[in-house]
Amino acid sequence: MDEILALQDRRIEAMLKSDAQTLEEIIADDLVYTHTTARLDTKTSFIDAVKSGKSIYNSLELSAREVQNLGDTAVVTGHGKFHVGNNKFELRFIDVYAKRNGAWQMVAWQSTRLPD
């Protein structure tokens, strides 16, 4: 589903640019964002961390992405290379989007860090 991958790309770009307005639009109010460290974020805490500079996303590259279309839900899995703050690491992820009121929004992220 190209629409979901394009939305995911917009979210990544917004994270890199600390674009809170775009993140507000793309991320659902009930987001559950699980980092590789097992730290949990809500929509508010995630966007606040990006805006405040607590989470500085220097580069984010996603690859090997596959989308499962489940009707009003889409699940994206893949591989990522992240440079956050002073940390560089690779991960595998699952990213879930739900279609609500005619628009897709991100509802969940779960990532697992790959061994160095």
Backbone as XML, in Angstrom:
<?xml version="1.0"?>
<chain id="A" units="angstrom">
  <residue number="1" name="MET">
    <atom name="N" x="0.838" y="-1.182" z="0.000"/>
    <atom name="CA" x="0.000" y="0.000" z="0.000"/>
    <atom name="C" x="0.887" y="1.251" z="0.000"/>
  </residue>
  <residue number="2" name="ASP">
    <atom name="N" x="0.978" y="1.846" z="-1.142"/>
    <atom name="CA" x="1.827" y="3.023" z="-1.303"/>
    <atom name="C" x="1.403" y="4.178" z="-0.397"/>
  </residue>
  <residue number="3" name="GLU">
    <atom name="N" x="0.102" y="4.293" z="-0.150"/>
    <atom name="CA" x="-0.410" y="5.378" z="0.695"/>
    <atom name="C" x="0.169" y="5.304" z="2.114"/>
  </residue>
  <residue number="4" name="ILE">
    <atom name="N" x="0.265" y="4.101" z="2.645"/>
    <atom name="CA" x="0.789" y="3.916" z="4.001"/>
    <atom name="C" x="2.289" y="4.201" z="4.027"/>
  </residue>
  <residue number="5" name="LEU">
    <atom name="N" x="3.027" y="3.707" z="3.044"/>
    <atom name="CA" x="4.471" y="3.966" z="3.008"/>
    <atom name="C" x="4.748" y="5.463" z="2.855"/>
  </residue>
  <residue number="6" name="ALA">
    <atom name="N" x="3.946" y="6.161" z="2.067"/>
    <atom name="CA" x="4.108" y="7.612" z="1.914"/>
    <atom name="C" x="3.830" y="8.326" z="3.241"/>
  </residue>
  <residue number="7" name="LEU">
    <atom name="N" x="2.826" y="7.871" z="3.979"/>
    <atom name="CA" x="2.512" y="8.462" z="5.273"/>
    <atom name="C" x="3.644" y="8.198" z="6.268"/>
  </residue>
  <residue number="8" name="GLN">
    <atom name="N" x="4.170" y="6.990" z="6.239"/>
    <atom name="CA" x="5.292" y="6.660" z="7.112"/>
    <atom name="C" x="6.504" y="7.535" z="6.767"/>
  </residue>
  <residue number="9" name="ASP">
    <atom name="N" x="6.757" y="7.745" z="5.488"/>
    <atom name="CA" x="7.861" y="8.613" z="5.058"/>
    <atom name="C" x="7.654" y="10.047" z="5.548"/>
  </residue>
  <residue number="10" name="ARG">
    <atom name="N" x="6.407" y="10.542" z="5.493"/>
    <atom name="CA" x="6.102" y="11.888" z="6.007"/>
    <atom name="C" x="6.382" y="11.980" z="7.496"/>
  </residue>
  <residue number="11" name="ARG">
    <atom name="N" x="6.042" y="10.921" z="8.235"/>
    <atom name="CA" x="6.279" y="10.910" z="9.683"/>
    <atom name="C" x="7.777" y="10.946" z="9.976"/>
  </residue>
  <residue number="12" name="ILE">
    <atom name="N" x="8.547" y="10.148" z="9.242"/>
    <atom name="CA" x="10.004" y="10.121" z="9.438"/>
    <atom name="C" x="10.589" y="11.506" z="9.149"/>
  </residue>
  <residue number="13" name="GLU">
    <atom name="N" x="10.162" y="12.111" z="8.067"/>
    <atom name="CA" x="10.638" y="13.455" z="7.702"/>
    <atom name="C" x="10.274" y="14.463" z="8.794"/>
  </residue>
  <residue number="14" name="ALA">
    <atom name="N" x="9.081" y="14.362" z="9.339"/>
    <atom name="CA" x="8.654" y="15.261" z="10.413"/>
    <atom name="C" x="9.495" y="15.053" z="11.672"/>
  </residue>
  <residue number="15" name="MET">
    <atom name="N" x="9.850" y="13.814" z="11.968"/>
    <atom name="CA" x="10.708" y="13.536" z="13.129"/>
    <atom name="C" x="12.088" y="14.173" z="12.923"/>
  </residue>
  <residue number="16" name="LEU">
    <atom name="N" x="12.631" y="14.057" z="11.721"/>
    <atom name="CA" x="13.951" y="14.619" z="11.426"/>
    <atom name="C" x="13.948" y="16.142" z="11.503"/>
  </residue>
  <residue number="17" name="LYS">
    <atom name="N" x="12.824" y="16.755" z="11.146"/>
    <atom name="CA" x="12.717" y="18.220" z="11.129"/>
    <atom name="C" x="12.082" y="18.792" z="12.397"/>
  </residue>
  <residue number="18" name="SER">
    <atom name="N" x="11.777" y="17.919" z="13.368"/>
    <atom name="CA" x="11.080" y="18.334" z="14.599"/>
    <atom name="C" x="9.788" y="19.083" z="14.261"/>
  </residue>
  <residue number="19" name="ASP">
    <atom name="N" x="9.057" y="18.562" z="13.283"/>
    <atom name="CA" x="7.810" y="19.175" z="12.793"/>
    <atom name="C" x="6.627" y="18.630" z="13.596"/>
  </residue>
  <residue number="20" name="ALA">
    <atom name="N" x="6.353" y="19.289" z="14.723"/>
    <atom name="CA" x="5.298" y="18.832" z="15.616"/>
    <atom name="C" x="3.919" y="18.880" z="14.971"/>
  </residue>
  <residue number="21" name="GLN">
    <atom name="N" x="3.666" y="19.862" z="14.127"/>
    <atom name="CA" x="2.349" y="20.000" z="13.501"/>
    <atom name="C" x="2.033" y="18.785" z="12.626"/>
  </residue>
  <residue number="22" name="THR">
    <atom name="N" x="2.994" y="18.344" z="11.822"/>
    <atom name="CA" x="2.780" y="17.160" z="10.983"/>
    <atom name="C" x="2.623" y="15.916" z="11.846"/>
  </residue>
  <residue number="23" name="LEU">
    <atom name="N" x="3.428" y="15.800" z="12.908"/>
    <atom name="CA" x="3.303" y="14.646" z="13.806"/>
    <atom name="C" x="1.925" y="14.618" z="14.468"/>
  </residue>
  <residue number="24" name="GLU">
    <atom name="N" x="1.409" y="15.777" z="14.854"/>
    <atom name="CA" x="0.066" y="15.854" z="15.451"/>
    <atom name="C" x="-0.981" y="15.272" z="14.509"/>
  </residue>
  <residue number="25" name="GLU">
    <atom name="N" x="-0.830" y="15.530" z="13.225"/>
    <atom name="CA" x="-1.781" y="15.066" z="12.211"/>
    <atom name="C" x="-1.671" y="13.551" z="11.975"/>
  </residue>
  <residue number="26" name="ILE">
    <atom name="N" x="-0.450" y="13.048" z="11.908"/>
    <atom name="CA" x="-0.214" y="11.653" z="11.525"/>
    <atom name="C" x="-0.422" y="10.689" z="12.687"/>
  </residue>
  <residue number="27" name="ILE">
    <atom name="N" x="-0.102" y="11.122" z="13.894"/>
    <atom name="CA" x="-0.131" y="10.236" z="15.057"/>
    <atom name="C" x="-1.496" y="10.281" z="15.733"/>
  </residue>
  <residue number="28" name="ALA">
    <atom name="N" x="-2.031" y="9.095" z="16.027"/>
    <atom name="CA" x="-3.333" y="8.982" z="16.695"/>
    <atom name="C" x="-3.211" y="9.371" z="18.163"/>
  </residue>
  <residue number="29" name="ASP">
    <atom name="N" x="-4.317" y="9.864" z="18.724"/>
    <atom name="CA" x="-4.332" y="10.274" z="20.129"/>
    <atom name="C" x="-4.019" y="9.127" z="21.080"/>
  </residue>
  <residue number="30" name="ASP">
    <atom name="N" x="-4.326" y="7.896" z="20.677"/>
    <atom name="CA" x="-4.107" y="6.739" z="21.547"/>
    <atom name="C" x="-2.833" y="5.964" z="21.188"/>
  </residue>
  <residue number="31" name="LEU">
    <atom name="N" x="-1.862" y="6.642" z="20.586"/>
    <atom name="CA" x="-0.599" y="6.002" z="20.205"/>
    <atom name="C" x="0.079" y="5.301" z="21.384"/>
  </residue>
  <residue number="32" name="VAL">
    <atom name="N" x="0.634" y="4.120" z="21.090"/>
    <atom name="CA" x="1.540" y="3.432" z="22.004"/>
    <atom name="C" x="2.842" y="3.241" z="21.226"/>
  </residue>
  <residue number="33" name="TYR">
    <atom name="N" x="3.896" y="3.961" z="21.634"/>
    <atom name="CA" x="5.183" y="3.941" z="20.942"/>
    <atom name="C" x="6.185" y="3.283" z="21.873"/>
  </residue>
  <residue number="34" name="THR">
    <atom name="N" x="6.646" y="2.092" z="21.502"/>
    <atom name="CA" x="7.608" y="1.343" z="22.311"/>
    <atom name="C" x="8.975" y="1.416" z="21.645"/>
  </residue>
  <residue number="35" name="HIS">
    <atom name="N" x="9.909" y="2.078" z="22.335"/>
    <atom name="CA" x="11.277" y="2.241" z="21.830"/>
    <atom name="C" x="12.073" y="0.953" z="22.002"/>
  </residue>
  <residue number="36" name="THR">
    <atom name="N" x="13.253" y="0.895" z="21.376"/>
    <atom name="CA" x="14.120" y="-0.276" z="21.507"/>
    <atom name="C" x="14.575" y="-0.495" z="22.939"/>
  </residue>
  <residue number="37" name="THR">
    <atom name="N" x="14.507" y="0.549" z="23.758"/>
    <atom name="CA" x="14.905" y="0.456" z="25.167"/>
    <atom name="C" x="13.759" y="-0.008" z="26.055"/>
  </residue>
  <residue number="38" name="ALA">
    <atom name="N" x="12.604" y="-0.236" z="25.464"/>
    <atom name="CA" x="11.363" y="-0.611" z="26.146"/>
    <atom name="C" x="10.676" y="0.591" z="26.778"/>
  </residue>
  <residue number="39" name="ARG">
    <atom name="N" x="11.210" y="1.799" z="26.597"/>
    <atom name="CA" x="10.543" y="3.011" z="27.072"/>
    <atom name="C" x="9.270" y="3.210" z="26.255"/>
  </residue>
  <residue number="40" name="LEU">
    <atom name="N" x="8.198" y="3.596" z="26.927"/>
    <atom name="CA" x="6.919" y="3.832" z="26.262"/>
    <atom name="C" x="6.668" y="5.320" z="26.126"/>
  </residue>
  <residue number="41" name="ASP">
    <atom name="N" x="6.083" y="5.710" z="25.008"/>
    <atom name="CA" x="5.635" y="7.072" z="24.801"/>
    <atom name="C" x="4.181" y="7.066" z="24.373"/>
  </residue>
  <residue number="42" name="THR">
    <atom name="N" x="3.479" y="8.113" z="24.775"/>
    <atom name="CA" x="2.149" y="8.411" z="24.266"/>
    <atom name="C" x="2.339" y="9.423" z="23.137"/>
  </residue>
  <residue number="43" name="LYS">
    <atom name="N" x="1.267" y="9.801" z="22.492"/>
    <atom name="CA" x="1.362" y="10.832" z="21.460"/>
    <atom name="C" x="1.969" y="12.100" z="22.044"/>
  </residue>
  <residue number="44" name="THR">
    <atom name="N" x="1.452" y="12.529" z="23.185"/>
    <atom name="CA" x="1.922" y="13.773" z="23.799"/>
    <atom name="C" x="3.389" y="13.694" z="24.195"/>
  </residue>
  <residue number="45" name="SER">
    <atom name="N" x="3.783" y="12.629" z="24.878"/>
    <atom name="CA" x="5.174" y="12.539" z="25.341"/>
    <atom name="C" x="6.136" y="12.372" z="24.168"/>
  </residue>
  <residue number="46" name="PHE">
    <atom name="N" x="5.712" y="11.664" z="23.119"/>
    <atom name="CA" x="6.571" y="11.491" z="21.944"/>
    <atom name="C" x="6.803" y="12.831" z="21.246"/>
  </residue>
  <residue number="47" name="ILE">
    <atom name="N" x="5.721" y="13.557" z="20.975"/>
    <atom name="CA" x="5.854" y="14.840" z="20.283"/>
    <atom name="C" x="6.605" y="15.847" z="21.154"/>
  </residue>
  <residue number="48" name="ASP">
    <atom name="N" x="6.350" y="15.851" z="22.453"/>
    <atom name="CA" x="7.080" y="16.747" z="23.351"/>
    <atom name="C" x="8.582" y="16.467" z="23.323"/>
  </residue>
  <residue number="49" name="ALA">
    <atom name="N" x="8.965" y="15.195" z="23.285"/>
    <atom name="CA" x="10.391" y="14.828" z="23.247"/>
    <atom name="C" x="11.044" y="15.302" z="21.952"/>
  </residue>
  <residue number="50" name="VAL">
    <atom name="N" x="10.319" y="15.211" z="20.845"/>
    <atom name="CA" x="10.846" y="15.671" z="19.554"/>
    <atom name="C" x="10.959" y="17.199" z="19.554"/>
  </residue>
  <residue number="51" name="LYS">
    <atom name="N" x="9.920" y="17.895" z="20.027"/>
    <atom name="CA" x="9.911" y="19.363" z="20.048"/>
    <atom name="C" x="10.988" y="19.933" z="20.968"/>
  </residue>
  <residue number="52" name="SER">
    <atom name="N" x="11.156" y="19.321" z="22.137"/>
    <atom name="CA" x="12.063" y="19.857" z="23.152"/>
    <atom name="C" x="13.531" y="19.544" z="22.878"/>
  </residue>
  <residue number="53" name="GLY">
    <atom name="N" x="13.781" y="18.591" z="21.979"/>
    <atom name="CA" x="15.153" y="18.179" z="21.726"/>
    <atom name="C" x="15.606" y="17.034" z="22.626"/>
  </residue>
  <residue number="54" name="LYS">
    <atom name="N" x="14.699" y="16.526" z="23.469"/>
    <atom name="CA" x="15.030" y="15.353" z="24.290"/>
    <atom name="C" x="15.342" y="14.163" z="23.382"/>
  </residue>
  <residue number="55" name="SER">
    <atom name="N" x="14.594" y="14.043" z="22.307"/>
    <atom name="CA" x="14.852" y="13.013" z="21.282"/>
    <atom name="C" x="15.271" y="13.740" z="20.008"/>
  </residue>
  <residue number="56" name="ILE">
    <atom name="N" x="16.543" y="13.611" z="19.650"/>
    <atom name="CA" x="17.061" y="14.251" z="18.438"/>
    <atom name="C" x="17.306" y="13.162" z="17.398"/>
  </residue>
  <residue number="57" name="TYR">
    <atom name="N" x="16.484" y="13.168" z="16.372"/>
    <atom name="CA" x="16.606" y="12.195" z="15.295"/>
    <atom name="C" x="17.486" y="12.800" z="14.203"/>
  </residue>
  <residue number="58" name="ASN">
    <atom name="N" x="18.737" y="12.317" z="14.129"/>
    <atom name="CA" x="19.692" y="12.819" z="13.140"/>
    <atom name="C" x="19.476" y="12.183" z="11.773"/>
  </residue>
  <residue number="59" name="SER">
    <atom name="N" x="19.228" y="10.879" z="11.765"/>
    <atom name="CA" x="18.912" y="10.185" z="10.515"/>
    <atom name="C" x="18.115" y="8.930" z="10.832"/>
  </residue>
  <residue number="60" name="LEU">
    <atom name="N" x="17.199" y="8.621" z="9.944"/>
    <atom name="CA" x="16.344" y="7.438" z="10.066"/>
    <atom name="C" x="16.185" y="6.853" z="8.673"/>
  </residue>
  <residue number="61" name="GLU">
    <atom name="N" x="16.637" y="5.636" z="8.496"/>
    <atom name="CA" x="16.495" y="4.963" z="7.205"/>
    <atom name="C" x="15.708" y="3.682" z="7.411"/>
  </residue>
  <residue number="62" name="LEU">
    <atom name="N" x="14.607" y="3.553" z="6.696"/>
    <atom name="CA" x="13.799" y="2.339" z="6.764"/>
    <atom name="C" x="13.971" y="1.563" z="5.465"/>
  </residue>
  <residue number="63" name="SER">
    <atom name="N" x="14.050" y="0.237" z="5.586"/>
    <atom name="CA" x="14.202" y="-0.606" z="4.399"/>
    <atom name="C" x="13.461" y="-1.920" z="4.614"/>
  </residue>
  <residue number="64" name="ALA">
    <atom name="N" x="13.433" y="-2.713" z="3.570"/>
    <atom name="CA" x="12.768" y="-4.031" z="3.599"/>
    <atom name="C" x="11.351" y="-3.923" z="4.158"/>
  </residue>
  <residue number="65" name="ARG">
    <atom name="N" x="10.665" y="-2.833" z="3.809"/>
    <atom name="CA" x="9.320" y="-2.614" z="4.338"/>
    <atom name="C" x="8.290" y="-3.455" z="3.601"/>
  </residue>
  <residue number="66" name="GLU">
    <atom name="N" x="7.416" y="-4.054" z="4.381"/>
    <atom name="CA" x="6.289" y="-4.799" z="3.833"/>
    <atom name="C" x="5.023" y="-4.323" z="4.531"/>
  </residue>
  <residue number="67" name="VAL">
    <atom name="N" x="3.973" y="-4.139" z="3.756"/>
    <atom name="CA" x="2.696" y="-3.662" z="4.298"/>
    <atom name="C" x="1.657" y="-4.764" z="4.176"/>
  </residue>
  <residue number="68" name="GLN">
    <atom name="N" x="0.978" y="-5.032" z="5.283"/>
    <atom name="CA" x="-0.171" y="-5.938" z="5.274"/>
    <atom name="C" x="-1.418" y="-5.061" z="5.362"/>
  </residue>
  <residue number="69" name="ASN">
    <atom name="N" x="-2.282" y="-5.183" z="4.369"/>
    <atom name="CA" x="-3.537" y="-4.433" z="4.354"/>
    <atom name="C" x="-4.603" y="-5.298" z="5.003"/>
  </residue>
  <residue number="70" name="LEU">
    <atom name="N" x="-5.106" y="-4.830" z="6.144"/>
    <atom name="CA" x="-6.123" y="-5.566" z="6.883"/>
    <atom name="C" x="-7.441" y="-4.789" z="6.915"/>
  </residue>
  <residue number="71" name="GLY">
    <atom name="N" x="-7.726" y="-4.079" z="5.833"/>
    <atom name="CA" x="-8.964" y="-3.299" z="5.762"/>
    <atom name="C" x="-8.746" y="-1.911" z="6.325"/>
  </residue>
  <residue number="72" name="ASP">
    <atom name="N" x="-9.276" y="-1.665" z="7.532"/>
    <atom name="CA" x="-9.094" y="-0.366" z="8.181"/>
    <atom name="C" x="-7.841" y="-0.323" z="9.047"/>
  </residue>
  <residue number="73" name="THR">
    <atom name="N" x="-7.007" y="-1.341" z="8.909"/>
    <atom name="CA" x="-5.734" y="-1.402" z="9.625"/>
    <atom name="C" x="-4.658" y="-1.809" z="8.630"/>
  </residue>
  <residue number="74" name="ALA">
    <atom name="N" x="-3.478" y="-1.221" z="8.796"/>
    <atom name="CA" x="-2.328" y="-1.593" z="7.982"/>
    <atom name="C" x="-1.139" y="-1.793" z="8.912"/>
  </residue>
  <residue number="75" name="VAL">
    <atom name="N" x="-0.407" y="-2.868" z="8.689"/>
    <atom name="CA" x="0.760" y="-3.189" z="9.505"/>
    <atom name="C" x="1.990" y="-3.155" z="8.606"/>
  </residue>
  <residue number="76" name="VAL">
    <atom name="N" x="2.966" y="-2.349" z="9.009"/>
    <atom name="CA" x="4.218" y="-2.239" z="8.265"/>
    <atom name="C" x="5.315" y="-2.883" z="9.100"/>
  </residue>
  <residue number="77" name="THR">
    <atom name="N" x="6.091" y="-3.767" z="8.484"/>
    <atom name="CA" x="7.252" y="-4.345" z="9.152"/>
    <atom name="C" x="8.479" y="-4.027" z="8.319"/>
  </residue>
  <residue number="78" name="GLY">
    <atom name="N" x="9.622" y="-4.019" z="8.970"/>
    <atom name="CA" x="10.841" y="-3.735" z="8.224"/>
    <atom name="C" x="12.057" y="-3.601" z="9.104"/>
  </residue>
  <residue number="79" name="HIS">
    <atom name="N" x="13.085" y="-3.026" z="8.513"/>
    <atom name="CA" x="14.401" y="-2.843" z="9.118"/>
    <atom name="C" x="14.702" y="-1.356" z="9.154"/>
  </residue>
  <residue number="80" name="GLY">
    <atom name="N" x="15.370" y="-0.907" z="10.196"/>
    <atom name="CA" x="15.716" y="0.505" z="10.289"/>
    <atom name="C" x="17.153" y="0.721" z="10.733"/>
  </residue>
  <residue number="81" name="LYS">
    <atom name="N" x="17.744" y="1.797" z="10.235"/>
    <atom name="CA" x="19.039" y="2.292" z="10.708"/>
    <atom name="C" x="18.766" y="3.662" z="11.297"/>
  </residue>
  <residue number="82" name="PHE">
    <atom name="N" x="18.970" y="3.785" z="12.589"/>
    <atom name="CA" x="18.647" y="5.016" z="13.303"/>
    <atom name="C" x="19.908" y="5.656" z="13.867"/>
  </residue>
  <residue number="83" name="HIS">
    <atom name="N" x="19.943" y="6.975" z="13.822"/>
    <atom name="CA" x="20.968" y="7.770" z="14.488"/>
    <atom name="C" x="20.201" y="8.777" z="15.333"/>
  </residue>
  <residue number="84" name="VAL">
    <atom name="N" x="20.120" y="8.482" z="16.627"/>
    <atom name="CA" x="19.340" y="9.293" z="17.566"/>
    <atom name="C" x="20.294" y="9.824" z="18.631"/>
  </residue>
  <residue number="85" name="GLY">
    <atom name="N" x="20.379" y="11.143" z="18.722"/>
    <atom name="CA" x="21.351" y="11.728" z="19.644"/>
    <atom name="C" x="22.740" y="11.279" z="19.250"/>
  </residue>
  <residue number="86" name="ASN">
    <atom name="N" x="23.464" y="10.674" z="20.188"/>
    <atom name="CA" x="24.811" y="10.150" z="19.909"/>
    <atom name="C" x="24.802" y="8.663" z="19.600"/>
  </residue>
  <residue number="87" name="ASN">
    <atom name="N" x="23.640" y="8.064" z="19.521"/>
    <atom name="CA" x="23.529" y="6.615" z="19.342"/>
    <atom name="C" x="23.172" y="6.245" z="17.909"/>
  </residue>
  <residue number="88" name="LYS">
    <atom name="N" x="23.898" y="5.273" z="17.383"/>
    <atom name="CA" x="23.582" y="4.700" z="16.072"/>
    <atom name="C" x="23.290" y="3.227" z="16.288"/>
  </residue>
  <residue number="89" name="PHE">
    <atom name="N" x="22.184" y="2.763" z="15.718"/>
    <atom name="CA" x="21.809" y="1.371" z="15.897"/>
    <atom name="C" x="20.872" y="0.945" z="14.779"/>
  </residue>
  <residue number="90" name="GLU">
    <atom name="N" x="20.730" y="-0.385" z="14.659"/>
    <atom name="CA" x="19.800" y="-0.962" z="13.697"/>
    <atom name="C" x="18.702" y="-1.677" z="14.464"/>
  </residue>
  <residue number="91" name="LEU">
    <atom name="N" x="17.544" y="-1.752" z="13.838"/>
    <atom name="CA" x="16.397" y="-2.361" z="14.503"/>
    <atom name="C" x="15.462" y="-3.010" z="13.500"/>
  </residue>
  <residue number="92" name="ARG">
    <atom name="N" x="14.587" y="-3.822" z="14.020"/>
    <atom name="CA" x="13.439" y="-4.336" z="13.275"/>
    <atom name="C" x="12.218" y="-3.692" z="13.920"/>
  </residue>
  <residue number="93" name="PHE">
    <atom name="N" x="11.213" y="-3.404" z="13.101"/>
    <atom name="CA" x="10.057" y="-2.688" z="13.640"/>
    <atom name="C" x="8.747" y="-3.235" z="13.112"/>
  </residue>
  <residue number="94" name="ILE">
    <atom name="N" x="7.704" y="-2.919" z="13.863"/>
    <atom name="CA" x="6.326" y="-3.098" z="13.431"/>
    <atom name="C" x="5.641" y="-1.757" z="13.682"/>
  </residue>
  <residue number="95" name="ASP">
    <atom name="N" x="4.960" y="-1.247" z="12.680"/>
    <atom name="CA" x="4.339" y="0.080" z="12.703"/>
    <atom name="C" x="2.890" y="-0.108" z="12.257"/>
  </residue>
  <residue number="96" name="VAL">
    <atom name="N" x="1.938" y="0.268" z="13.095"/>
    <atom name="CA" x="0.526" y="-0.012" z="12.832"/>
    <atom name="C" x="-0.236" y="1.290" z="12.580"/>
  </residue>
  <residue number="97" name="TYR">
    <atom name="N" x="-1.034" y="1.277" z="11.517"/>
    <atom name="CA" x="-1.864" y="2.417" z="11.140"/>
    <atom name="C" x="-3.324" y="1.982" z="11.111"/>
  </residue>
  <residue number="98" name="ALA">
    <atom name="N" x="-4.198" y="2.888" z="11.530"/>
    <atom name="CA" x="-5.641" y="2.624" z="11.502"/>
    <atom name="C" x="-6.319" y="3.734" z="10.713"/>
  </residue>
  <residue number="99" name="LYS">
    <atom name="N" x="-7.329" y="3.352" z="9.929"/>
    <atom name="CA" x="-8.105" y="4.340" z="9.172"/>
    <atom name="C" x="-9.304" y="4.728" z="10.023"/>
  </residue>
  <residue number="100" name="ARG">
    <atom name="N" x="-9.331" y="6.018" z="10.387"/>
    <atom name="CA" x="-10.405" y="6.547" z="11.235"/>
    <atom name="C" x="-10.951" y="7.810" z="10.596"/>
  </residue>
  <residue number="101" name="ASN">
    <atom name="N" x="-12.250" y="7.873" z="10.476"/>
    <atom name="CA" x="-12.901" y="9.040" z="9.857"/>
    <atom name="C" x="-12.282" y="9.370" z="8.501"/>
  </residue>
  <residue number="102" name="GLY">
    <atom name="N" x="-11.946" y="8.320" z="7.747"/>
    <atom name="CA" x="-11.436" y="8.496" z="6.392"/>
    <atom name="C" x="-9.961" y="8.817" z="6.278"/>
  </residue>
  <residue number="103" name="ALA">
    <atom name="N" x="-9.240" y="8.896" z="7.399"/>
    <atom name="CA" x="-7.815" y="9.238" z="7.352"/>
    <atom name="C" x="-6.991" y="8.199" z="8.114"/>
  </residue>
  <residue number="104" name="TRP">
    <atom name="N" x="-5.820" y="7.894" z="7.591"/>
    <atom name="CA" x="-4.909" y="6.961" z="8.238"/>
    <atom name="C" x="-4.114" y="7.678" z="9.323"/>
  </residue>
  <residue number="105" name="GLN">
    <atom name="N" x="-3.941" y="7.012" z="10.471"/>
    <atom name="CA" x="-3.104" y="7.526" z="11.546"/>
    <atom name="C" x="-2.300" y="6.387" z="12.155"/>
  </residue>
  <residue number="106" name="MET">
    <atom name="N" x="-1.118" y="6.736" z="12.628"/>
    <atom name="CA" x="-0.255" y="5.762" z="13.295"/>
    <atom name="C" x="-0.776" y="5.516" z="14.705"/>
  </residue>
  <residue number="107" name="VAL">
    <atom name="N" x="-0.986" y="4.235" z="15.060"/>
    <atom name="CA" x="-1.515" y="3.896" z="16.383"/>
    <atom name="C" x="-0.513" y="3.139" z="17.251"/>
  </residue>
  <residue number="108" name="ALA">
    <atom name="N" x="0.494" y="2.516" z="16.623"/>
    <atom name="CA" x="1.462" y="1.762" z="17.430"/>
    <atom name="C" x="2.790" y="1.605" z="16.694"/>
  </residue>
  <residue number="109" name="TRP">
    <atom name="N" x="3.854" y="1.598" z="17.482"/>
    <atom name="CA" x="5.215" y="1.322" z="17.001"/>
    <atom name="C" x="5.872" y="0.434" z="18.028"/>
  </residue>
  <residue number="110" name="GLN">
    <atom name="N" x="6.532" y="-0.613" z="17.568"/>
    <atom name="CA" x="7.295" y="-1.507" z="18.438"/>
    <atom name="C" x="8.593" y="-1.815" z="17.700"/>
  </residue>
  <residue number="111" name="SER">
    <atom name="N" x="9.720" y="-1.613" z="18.361"/>
    <atom name="CA" x="10.989" y="-1.894" z="17.702"/>
    <atom name="C" x="11.898" y="-2.709" z="18.609"/>
  </residue>
  <residue number="112" name="THR">
    <atom name="N" x="12.720" y="-3.517" z="17.969"/>
    <atom name="CA" x="13.686" y="-4.347" z="18.662"/>
    <atom name="C" x="15.060" y="-4.058" z="18.089"/>
  </residue>
  <residue number="113" name="ARG">
    <atom name="N" x="15.970" y="-3.681" z="18.957"/>
    <atom name="CA" x="17.327" y="-3.355" z="18.534"/>
    <atom name="C" x="18.056" y="-4.625" z="18.120"/>
  </residue>
  <residue number="114" name="LEU">
    <atom name="N" x="18.789" y="-4.542" z="17.010"/>
    <atom name="CA" x="19.601" y="-5.662" z="16.557"/>
    <atom name="C" x="20.951" y="-5.622" z="17.279"/>
  </residue>
  <residue number="115" name="PRO">
    <atom name="N" x="21.543" y="-6.776" z="17.528"/>
    <atom name="CA" x="22.861" y="-6.773" z="18.179"/>
    <atom name="C" x="23.892" y="-6.028" z="17.340"/>
  </residue>
  <residue number="116" name="ASP">
    <atom name="N" x="24.817" y="-5.358" z="18.007"/>
    <atom name="CA" x="25.871" y="-4.622" z="17.302"/>
    <atom name="C" x="26.792" y="-5.542" z="16.541"/>
  </residue>
</chain>
